[in-house]
Amino acid sequence: MKQIITYIGLLILGLLAYACEPIEDRMELGSTITADQLDITATPVIINGKKSNKVVLDNKSPVLSSWDFGTGTTQKKTDTVLLVTTGTSEIIFTGLNPEGTKITKKVEVTVDELTFPVPLEWGYLTGGTERNWKWDETAPAVWGNGGYLGNSAPAWWTLKEADINGQAPGEGIGAKMTFSLRGAKLTKVKSTGEKEEGAFSFDMTKVTKLDDGTVWAKGKLTTRGVTVLCGKSPNEGNAPVYEYDIMILNNEKMILSYAEPGAAAWGTAWFWVFRAE
């Protein structure tokens, strides 16, 4: 009897442990499949008879999921994502078979209208596909520091484009950044031709306001795997900077800022001034 009770107890514990596993982490074990055997769909949500920019991704295959929908990724088997452009887009699915092999398949989806709001910044940064940005040599200064919440461009120690190579070799005159919509990819191209690649994202809900309610920064830009040109914090041992306050971003100009840790009003912040090519 004691053995039976012990067995039942272990069985219950095993069932509870399985029930607590995240559904998304489970995968039906089965035979390895090929890309041609994938059962995946990308279906726009229809609003008033038109294909909207919300798309339902669905994987019915026995593989783990990774979807690249251009401006982001998701690892869910089924998810609803937001596309930021009209027309035909390509969504890339990568599946992971039970024994570890990967398979890839592309799915095209057409969007008739941007029914759901899309941050204008996607268009500003990428021009709808990709856009190059460089230092704004027409500005009084392109990089330097100033007061956090006090200045909106380099104001204290300021450098022009010709001075940047002394701080970041190859990232001054002739250098540029390419922001690509596909995969939200950021490529830094040095004047030497050397390239550094990464990704970017932004959150326009992270607004920074002054005490009087005036907007000082209208959002945040985050880069991964690469910084913007001369993206460093000199007073922190030239540590790379990956998160920036967006002071200005439109079709022509972009000014970014980074506040040193613990900076209060008029504490030290760094500023970058770029223009679109």
DODO-560256 format. One record per residue: residue number from 1; x, y, z of N, C-alpha, C in turn. Coordinates in steps of 0.001 Angstrom, whole numbers. Layout:
DODO-560256
i;n.east;n.north;n.up;ca.east;ca.north;ca.up;c.east;c.north;c.up
NUM;X;Y;Z;X;Y;Z;X;Y;Z $
...
***
This chain:
DODO-560256
i;n.east;n.north;n.up;ca.east;ca.north;ca.up;c.east;c.north;c.up
1;824;-1216;0;0;0;0;855;1261;0 $
2;1932;1228;828;2822;2375;902;3447;2677;-448 $
3;3821;1600;-1197;4428;1783;-2508;3440;2407;-3480 $
4;2173;1995;-3395;1134;2544;-4284;946;4030;-4025 $
5;893;4407;-2740;715;5819;-2380;1890;6641;-2885 $
6;3101;6109;-2705;4311;6815;-3175;4255;7002;-4687 $
7;3858;5962;-5399;3776;6046;-6868;2759;7096;-7302 $
8;1590;7092;-6652;551;8085;-6995;1047;9493;-6727 $
9;1751;9656;-5599;2283;10981;-5263;3269;11473;-6304 $
10;4170;10577;-6752;5149;10956;-7769;4465;11280;-9087 $
11;3411;10524;-9410;2674;10774;-10648;2018;12142;-10619 $
12;1406;12484;-9489;757;13806;-9361;1777;14919;-9479 $
13;2935;14751;-8823;3983;15778;-8909;4455;15946;-10339 $
14;4589;14840;-11056;5026;14915;-12451;4025;15656;-13304 $
15;2727;15378;-13092;1683;16058;-13867;1656;17541;-13558 $
16;1836;17883;-12276;1856;19304;-11899;3032;20020;-12535 $
17;4190;19378;-12556;5382;19993;-13153;5159;20242;-14632 $
18;4544;19272;-15311;4285;19448;-16743;3290;20566;-16984 $
19;2255;20638;-16120;1226;21676;-16284;1787;23062;-16083 $
20;2849;23177;-15291;3428;24493;-15017;4374;24957;-16115 $
21;4756;24069;-17042;5638;24483;-18124;4909;25445;-19043 $
22;5569;26550;-19491;4935;27468;-20439;4537;26721;-21701 $
23;3307;26967;-22162;2802;26290;-23350;3722;26512;-24528 $
24;4259;27745;-24669;5080;28080;-25821;6390;27291;-25847 $
25;6800;26759;-24666;8069;26053;-24605;7923;24586;-24962 $
26;6670;24096;-25059;6468;22691;-25378;6489;22484;-26887 $
27;6889;21315;-27301;6906;21002;-28720;6603;19525;-28900 $
28;5699;19263;-29801;5406;17869;-30098;6631;17220;-30737 $
29;7076;16143;-30143;8209;15423;-30716;7716;14568;-31876 $
30;8437;14602;-32961;8030;13824;-34119;9176;13753;-35098 $
31;8835;13376;-36320;9845;13251;-37349;10323;14625;-37795 $
32;11544;14674;-38256;12086;15908;-38812;11325;16259;-40086 $
33;10985;17545;-40248;10285;17971;-41455;11166;18947;-42232 $
34;10826;19130;-43500;11544;20069;-44356;10758;21377;-44449 $
35;11384;22384;-45041;10723;23676;-45189;9445;23551;-46008 $
36;9458;22679;-47010;8279;22498;-47856;7099;21910;-47089 $
37;7370;21246;-45989;6317;20616;-45203;5760;21520;-44112 $
38;6321;22713;-43983;5836;23643;-42965;4391;24047;-43239 $
39;3597;24091;-42181;2209;24552;-42272;2110;25866;-41504 $
40;2445;26948;-42194;2459;28266;-41553;1655;29254;-42399 $
41;1064;30255;-41732;297;31284;-42429;557;32645;-41804 $
42;413;33679;-42619;471;35064;-42162;-739;35757;-42781 $
43;-1733;36072;-41956;-3026;36542;-42457;-3371;37916;-41899 $
44;-3527;38925;-42781;-3911;40252;-42298;-5319;40234;-41701 $
45;-5510;41031;-40667;-6843;41214;-40103;-7632;42117;-41057 $
46;-8810;41672;-41483;-9623;42445;-42422;-10477;43454;-41662 $
47;-10353;44728;-42024;-11139;45798;-41426;-11850;46550;-42555 $
48;-13164;46570;-42507;-13960;47246;-43543;-13589;46769;-44947 $
49;-13361;45477;-45057;-13074;44889;-46354;-11655;45070;-46846 $
50;-10795;45696;-46046;-9407;45924;-46450;-8452;45186;-45528 $
51;-7315;44777;-46092;-6294;44089;-45322;-5529;45112;-44478 $
52;-5680;45007;-43172;-5040;45966;-42267;-3591;45596;-42018 $
53;-2925;46429;-41252;-1513;46180;-40952;-1306;45372;-39676 $
54;-2383;44777;-39143;-2237;43769;-38097;-2307;42414;-38767 $
55;-1314;41586;-38504;-1196;40300;-39185;-1119;39171;-38162 $
56;-1924;38150;-38384;-1931;36990;-37500;-956;35945;-38049 $
57;37;35598;-37260;1021;34580;-37617;619;33267;-36955 $
58;648;32176;-37690;218;30896;-37133;1094;29764;-37662 $
59;1648;28997;-36747;2474;27837;-37090;1794;26582;-36572 $
60;1336;25734;-37483;684;24481;-37104;1639;23288;-37233 $
61;2910;23553;-37439;3899;22482;-37616;4539;22111;-36284 $
62;5066;20885;-36163;5695;20421;-34916;7138;20898;-34777 $
63;7329;22205;-34921;8657;22807;-34765;8521;24066;-33922 $
64;9588;24426;-33245;9603;25689;-32515;9651;26841;-33513 $
65;9107;27998;-33109;8888;29097;-34048;9798;30288;-33808 $
66;10189;30918;-34901;10835;32231;-34858;10404;32975;-36118 $
67;9668;34079;-35919;9165;34882;-37035;9916;36206;-37090 $
68;10387;36579;-38262;10984;37897;-38484;10036;38645;-39410 $
69;9296;39629;-38831;8308;40337;-39636;8774;41721;-40082 $
70;10073;41911;-40078;10634;43136;-40649;11063;44144;-39632 $
71;10173;44494;-38708;10517;45479;-37691;10593;44850;-36302 $
72;10593;43542;-36271;10678;42845;-34998;10618;41346;-35204 $
73;10689;40615;-34101;10632;39161;-34147;9722;38656;-33030 $
74;9228;37451;-33188;8466;36792;-32135;8749;35298;-32203 $
75;8756;34655;-31048;9017;33218;-30984;7743;32424;-30648 $
76;6605;33061;-30734;5351;32368;-30427;4875;31570;-31636 $
77;4172;30467;-31360;3594;29670;-32454;2490;30471;-33149 $
78;1716;31198;-32356;658;32057;-32896;777;33425;-32255 $
79;785;34468;-33078;933;35821;-32550;313;36802;-33532 $
80;-40;37981;-33044;-537;39061;-33895;462;40207;-33839 $
81;963;40610;-35005;2017;41620;-35054;1563;42809;-35897 $
82;2269;43918;-35742;1941;45152;-36450;2987;45425;-37528 $
83;2544;45529;-38774;3427;45932;-39857;3335;47441;-40034 $
84;4384;48050;-40559;4447;49515;-40572;4402;50120;-41972 $
85;4240;49287;-42993;4154;49807;-44358;3041;49087;-45117 $
86;2487;49776;-46122;1517;49139;-47003;2255;48392;-48114 $
87;1476;47655;-48927;2081;46874;-49999;2446;45480;-49528 $
88;3267;44809;-50306;3648;43422;-50014;4927;43368;-49190 $
89;4870;42647;-48100;6032;42454;-47232;6361;40980;-47137 $
90;7593;40703;-46826;8064;39327;-46711;8327;39013;-45249 $
91;7716;37966;-44774;7923;37513;-43398;8741;36226;-43445 $
92;9787;36184;-42646;10691;35030;-42656;10452;34177;-41415 $
93;10124;32922;-41640;9898;31981;-40541;11076;31018;-40443 $
94;11573;30841;-39238;12620;29843;-38988;12092;28854;-37960 $
95;12069;27573;-38348;11601;26530;-37441;12748;25683;-36927 $
96;12587;25190;-35714;13609;24335;-35102;13026;22940;-34922 $
97;13571;21981;-35663;13124;20597;-35558;13519;19992;-34204 $
98;12830;18914;-33792;13127;18306;-32488;14585;17907;-32299 $
99;15249;17483;-33408;16638;17046;-33259;17626;18186;-33444 $
100;17130;19418;-33627;18013;20583;-33624;18264;21250;-34956 $
101;17803;20678;-36069;18033;21318;-37370;17040;22462;-37584 $
102;17502;23475;-38311;16667;24638;-38589;16173;24608;-40031 $
103;14954;25088;-40231;14377;25201;-41567;13774;26590;-41706 $
104;13865;27147;-42910;13413;28520;-43134;12457;28576;-44316 $
105;11446;29424;-44173;10487;29630;-45255;10014;31073;-45234 $
106;9832;31638;-46427;9363;33019;-46545;7881;33029;-46917 $
107;7151;33947;-46275;5728;34094;-46548;5458;35547;-46912 $
108;4743;35777;-48009;4408;37147;-48405;3033;37519;-47878 $
109;2917;38762;-47448;1640;39266;-46951;1432;40666;-47507 $
110;206;40975;-47906;-104;42276;-48500;-977;43096;-47558 $
111;-579;44344;-47347;-1328;45267;-46501;-1931;46362;-47380 $
112;-3259;46555;-47275;-3938;47571;-48080;-3842;48962;-47466 $
113;-3952;49030;-46139;-3898;50337;-45480;-3379;50192;-44053 $
114;-2833;51292;-43535;-2330;51305;-42157;-3504;51644;-41241 $
115;-4376;50667;-41049;-5574;50860;-40239;-5222;51158;-38790 $
116;-4184;50513;-38296;-3759;50704;-36913;-2550;51645;-36894 $
117;-2523;52577;-35940;-1484;53613;-35924;-65;53052;-35931 $
118;785;53689;-36717;2192;53315;-36820;3039;54541;-36483 $
119;4017;54410;-35595;4882;55557;-35291;5543;56102;-36558 $
120;5432;57412;-36759;6022;58035;-37947;7532;57843;-38003 $
121;8122;57577;-36848;9578;57450;-36780;10120;56314;-37646 $
122;9318;55274;-37881;9771;54214;-38770;10047;54767;-40164 $
123;9149;55631;-40632;9333;56233;-41949;10469;57233;-41965 $
124;10580;58022;-40894;11659;59010;-40830;13028;58325;-40890 $
125;13201;57289;-40071;14506;56638;-39972;14877;55865;-41235 $
126;13898;55189;-41830;14203;54250;-42906;13769;54704;-44285 $
127;12968;55776;-44364;12455;56206;-45656;11540;55172;-46287 $
128;11016;54242;-45482;10143;53190;-46006;10886;51927;-46385 $
129;12174;52020;-46649;13003;50840;-46951;14322;50946;-46176 $
130;15182;51860;-46604;16388;52142;-45847;16858;53553;-46150 $
131;17505;54146;-45168;17959;55533;-45325;19298;55701;-44640 $
132;20176;56504;-45268;21479;56809;-44686;21418;58092;-43870 $
133;22115;58074;-42741;22256;59253;-41892;23740;59511;-41656 $
134;24112;60764;-41615;25500;61161;-41372;25519;62355;-40425 $
135;26710;62737;-40021;26826;63925;-39178;26262;65140;-39913 $
136;25598;66009;-39183;25069;67239;-39775;26148;68317;-39731 $
137;26923;68361;-40802;28050;69303;-40843;27598;70753;-40891 $
138;26304;71003;-41115;25795;72381;-41149;25488;72898;-39742 $
139;25492;72011;-38748;25200;72418;-37371;26442;73027;-36728 $
140;26265;73891;-35717;27421;74484;-35024;28347;73428;-34427 $
141;27792;72309;-33990;28582;71196;-33453;27785;69921;-33684 $
142;28505;68793;-33865;27802;67532;-34135;27846;66575;-32947 $
143;28756;66807;-32006;28864;65923;-30844;29501;66693;-29706 $
144;29140;66310;-28500;29693;66956;-27325;28715;66845;-26173 $
145;29001;67580;-25099;28119;67484;-23947;27401;68796;-23666 $
146;26505;68720;-22714;25700;69868;-22327;24883;69492;-21113 $
147;23894;70290;-20796;23108;70057;-19599;21910;69155;-19837 $
148;21810;68117;-19021;20638;67243;-19078;19400;68037;-18680 $
149;18375;67963;-19481;17122;68701;-19310;17298;70207;-19492 $
150;18510;70623;-19797;18756;72057;-19979;19064;72404;-21423 $
151;19944;71639;-22059;20297;71860;-23456;19620;70820;-24350 $
152;19611;71082;-25644;19036;70129;-26602;20022;69846;-27734 $
153;21278;70224;-27539;22347;70000;-28510;23668;70244;-27783 $
154;24801;69860;-28363;26091;70102;-27701;26242;71574;-27341 $
155;26664;71842;-26087;26721;73234;-25640;27973;73558;-24835 $
156;28579;72602;-24163;29733;72868;-23326;31011;72532;-24094 $
157;31371;71278;-24089;32519;70823;-24891;31955;70346;-26215 $
158;32294;71015;-27308;31639;70733;-28595;32669;70404;-29671 $
159;32297;69478;-30557;33165;69065;-31649;32421;69155;-32978 $
160;33180;69490;-34023;32653;69463;-35381;32978;68117;-36020 $
161;32425;67889;-37199;32607;66612;-37875;34083;66279;-38067 $
162;34894;67278;-38393;36316;67048;-38656;37078;66605;-37408 $
163;36479;66808;-36217;37157;66453;-34973;36823;65046;-34482 $
164;35821;64415;-35097;35310;63153;-34565;36330;62018;-34650 $
165;37128;61969;-35708;38101;60874;-35842;39063;60808;-34665 $
166;39302;61954;-34014;40169;61962;-32845;39538;61258;-31659 $
167;38228;61129;-31681;37508;60451;-30607;37113;59023;-30982 $
168;36758;58841;-32252;36334;57526;-32746;36871;57371;-34160 $
169;38055;56777;-34325;38688;56665;-35644;37761;56060;-36695 $
170;37690;56745;-37840;36881;56250;-38942;35411;56602;-38855 $
171;35009;57316;-37794;33589;57610;-37603;33277;59098;-37770 $
172;34195;59820;-38415;33976;61248;-38668;33545;61488;-40097 $
173;34282;62340;-40804;33954;62671;-42192;33954;61404;-43040 $
174;32899;61226;-43818;32792;60066;-44694;32103;58867;-44081 $
175;31835;58907;-42791;31150;57798;-42128;29639;58013;-42200 $
176;28894;56940;-42071;27429;57051;-42126;26787;55884;-41386 $
177;25480;56003;-41186;24674;54928;-40607;23530;54640;-41555 $
178;23211;53359;-41741;22078;52977;-42578;21033;52291;-41704 $
179;19857;52895;-41637;18737;52312;-40910;17838;51610;-41925 $
180;17666;50290;-41775;16877;49492;-42716;15603;49000;-42046 $
181;14491;49100;-42777;13213;48635;-42251;13225;47122;-42070 $
182;13734;46384;-43054;13778;44928;-42980;14639;44479;-41815 $
183;14014;43869;-40830;14745;43381;-39677;15156;44466;-38700 $
184;14668;45714;-38919;15065;46840;-38067;16583;46839;-37887 $
185;17277;46818;-39007;18730;46646;-39027;19455;47990;-39065 $
186;20497;48097;-38278;21348;49288;-38265;22760;48893;-38657 $
187;23286;49556;-39696;24647;49298;-40158;25462;50575;-40047 $
188;26551;50506;-39313;27465;51649;-39212;28603;51423;-40199 $
189;28783;52375;-41111;29821;52274;-42141;30879;53329;-41862 $
190;32069;52894;-41529;33147;53832;-41229;33750;54389;-42523 $
191;34490;55453;-42414;35104;56082;-43591;36110;55150;-44253 $
192;36563;54149;-43515;37505;53165;-44058;36787;52073;-44856 $
193;35451;52063;-44792;34679;51013;-45441;34305;49886;-44495 $
194;34897;49871;-43309;34577;48842;-42317;33112;48988;-41875 $
195;32439;47853;-41741;31027;47881;-41355;30813;47180;-40014 $
196;29893;47741;-39233;29448;47107;-37998;27921;47017;-38085 $
197;27386;45824;-37839;25952;45624;-38017;25278;45254;-36704 $
198;24055;45726;-36575;23246;45424;-35404;21795;45703;-35712 $
199;21040;46042;-34698;19616;46305;-34880;19216;47520;-34055 $
200;18008;47998;-34281;17523;49145;-33532;16036;48978;-33229 $
201;15580;49707;-32252;14161;49788;-31930;13939;51119;-31244 $
202;12703;51523;-31143;12437;52740;-30398;11109;52633;-29672 $
203;10976;53422;-28639;9755;53450;-27837;9349;54910;-27677 $
204;8327;55299;-28437;7902;56701;-28415;6961;57000;-27251 $
205;6754;56011;-26377;5968;56279;-25174;6859;56777;-24036 $
206;8177;56613;-24196;9111;57044;-23143;9485;58509;-23338 $
207;8530;59354;-23033;8694;60803;-23196;9298;61384;-21923 $
208;10249;62303;-22072;10858;62992;-20934;10379;64438;-20930 $
209;9778;64860;-19823;9234;66213;-19725;9952;67023;-18650 $
210;9954;68324;-18842;10479;69243;-17834;9418;69449;-16761 $
211;9797;70135;-15699;8860;70360;-14596;7599;71101;-15030 $
212;7732;71949;-16054;6567;72712;-16507;5723;71958;-17531 $
213;6070;70695;-17773;5297;69881;-18707;5796;69920;-20133 $
214;6781;70751;-20411;7340;70833;-21760;8083;69537;-22103 $
215;7899;69053;-23308;8588;67833;-23740;10045;68160;-24052 $
216;10958;67476;-23375;12388;67639;-23636;12875;66577;-24613 $
217;12424;65343;-24424;12759;64243;-25348;11464;63498;-25655 $
218;11247;63185;-26924;9948;62629;-27320;9926;61106;-27417 $
219;11012;60450;-27030;11054;58995;-27062;12475;58509;-26854 $
220;12660;57196;-27012;14000;56613;-26858;14319;55712;-28039 $
221;15541;55802;-28497;16074;54925;-29530;17056;53972;-28872 $
222;16892;52687;-29130;17790;51677;-28571;18458;50922;-29709 $
223;19765;50764;-29616;20498;49981;-30609;21031;48718;-29946 $
224;21224;47680;-30749;21737;46416;-30241;22862;45937;-31151 $
225;23992;45618;-30547;25115;45095;-31307;25970;46146;-31982 $
226;25521;47382;-31990;26260;48473;-32608;25744;49789;-32021 $
227;26628;50769;-31929;26217;52097;-31465;26038;53015;-32669 $
228;25527;54208;-32430;25538;55223;-33480;26988;55689;-33633 $
229;27256;56544;-34603;28601;57077;-34801;29095;57738;-33518 $
230;30289;57401;-33116;30903;57935;-31891;29979;57745;-30693 $
231;29351;56587;-30643;28395;56305;-29571;29068;55849;-28300 $
232;29614;56787;-27572;30324;56431;-26346;30102;57500;-25284 $
233;30439;57156;-24048;30328;58069;-22912;31722;58301;-22340 $
234;32380;59410;-22696;33773;59653;-22298;34034;59591;-20800 $
235;33124;60092;-19987;33353;60108;-18543;33114;58766;-17878 $
236;32723;57769;-18667;32552;56416;-18149;33554;55475;-18820 $
237;34738;56007;-19087;35769;55190;-19706;35468;54853;-21145 $
238;34759;55775;-21827;34362;55571;-23228;33457;54347;-23406 $
239;32635;54080;-22399;31703;52957;-22480;30733;53163;-23636 $
240;30420;52107;-24387;29472;52257;-25496;28081;52611;-24997 $
241;27392;53419;-25779;26034;53846;-25435;25059;53169;-26394 $
242;24033;52538;-25836;23065;51822;-26662;21640;52356;-26521 $
243;21416;53269;-25591;20078;53833;-25431;20167;55358;-25445 $
244;19350;55975;-26298;19433;57410;-26519;18051;58063;-26394 $
245;18021;59229;-25767;16815;60052;-25809;16714;60677;-27193 $
246;15513;60714;-27740;15291;61336;-29048;14833;62770;-28838 $
247;15710;63713;-29147;15369;65126;-29016;14574;65599;-30237 $
248;15113;65288;-31408;14472;65635;-32684;14618;64454;-33626 $
249;13554;64116;-34328;13626;63125;-35391;12536;63436;-36410 $
250;12966;63825;-37605;12045;64067;-38704;12702;63600;-39998 $
251;12171;63997;-41111;12711;63532;-42396;14105;64063;-42694 $
252;14527;65080;-41982;15794;65734;-42305;16826;65683;-41188 $
253;16385;65642;-39947;17313;65843;-38839;17038;64884;-37687 $
254;18115;64487;-37013;17997;63643;-35829;19014;64114;-34788 $
255;18519;64450;-33607;19394;64799;-32486;19091;63836;-31350 $
256;20132;63165;-30865;20008;62194;-29789;20768;62660;-28559 $
257;20400;62122;-27408;21083;62494;-26173;21215;61291;-25261 $
258;22206;61351;-24400;22413;60320;-23388;22843;61003;-22102 $
259;22112;60744;-21030;22451;61339;-19734;23325;60382;-18939 $
260;24392;60899;-18361;25233;60059;-17518;24428;59569;-16312 $
261;24734;58374;-15794;23968;57808;-14682;23848;58774;-13509 $
262;22636;58929;-13007;22397;59793;-11855;22303;61265;-12169 $
263;22377;61621;-13453;22343;63034;-13822;20978;63647;-13496 $
264;20995;64741;-12730;19779;65509;-12462;19758;66660;-13456 $
265;18830;67579;-13283;18747;68723;-14182;20086;69449;-14243 $
266;20573;69685;-15453;21849;70329;-15752;23054;69456;-15398 $
267;22798;68188;-15117;23900;67251;-15028;24424;66990;-16435 $
268;25487;66197;-16552;26125;66006;-17856;25340;65058;-18741 $
269;25065;65521;-19959;24458;64694;-20999;25276;64872;-22266 $
270;25234;63858;-23140;25958;63894;-24403;24962;63973;-25545 $
271;25356;64645;-26613;24442;64896;-27728;25080;64534;-29076 $
272;24260;63984;-29965;24675;63611;-31323;23745;64321;-32309 $
273;24316;64927;-33336;23522;65685;-34303;23771;65113;-35701 $
274;22719;64545;-36296;22823;63902;-37602;21824;64523;-38602 $
275;22067;64256;-39869;21096;64639;-40910;20948;63490;-41897 $
276;19792;63419;-42545;19550;62385;-43537;20252;62743;-44835 $
277;20779;61725;-45528;21404;61974;-46827;20335;62106;-47901 $
***
